[in-house]
């Protein structure tokens, strides 16, 4: 009797340890992938000097005469294509906005969320319009979120930095899906793109 009780206890201990180890491994892998994605997205925004929503242009491919190559996409299109290529499918809540850490800008910036990542397929002309919306409440789920924070309150499209928010999840058979957020911010961009999304241009 004592032997069987001891065996059950050891088996339970082994299963518990395996679940903890599997959960830790899953979180580590997902977190590492999310960090790489976040850093790449930040570099896209910095390279394009802000957040733009441009469909791009088509030119004939030099490698195949029956194909076209598309270039000149905005930062939102480039981000969407990057996330698609990495099979990113996680959604989450943007949460409440938070202000500039220095305290000399907007206290509650306006967050925008991208709801469609896979529905906007390339059109015949290479168009890839990205739909985004102002975050309504914490119940809405988005693939990723972004906002712009000006360095000072001077009117016009002057120095600013951008924050983004991605999501990653932990899926375990026994537990419910746990969703985590990962935030990032760009370096200060001295001259944001004059063709930024409308809300930003009017700010």
Buried (B, 14 or more C-beta within 10 A) or exposed (E): EEEEEEEEEEEEEEEEEEBEEEBEEBBEEBBEBBBEBBEBBBEBBBEBBBBBBBBBBBEEEEEEEEEEBBEEBBBBBBBBBBBBEEEBEBBBBBEEBBEBEEEEBBEEBBBBBBBEBEEBEBEEEBBBEBEBEEBEEEEBBBBBBBBBBBBEEEEEBBEBBBBBBBBBBBEEEEEEEEBBBBEBBBEEBEEBBEBBBEEBBEB
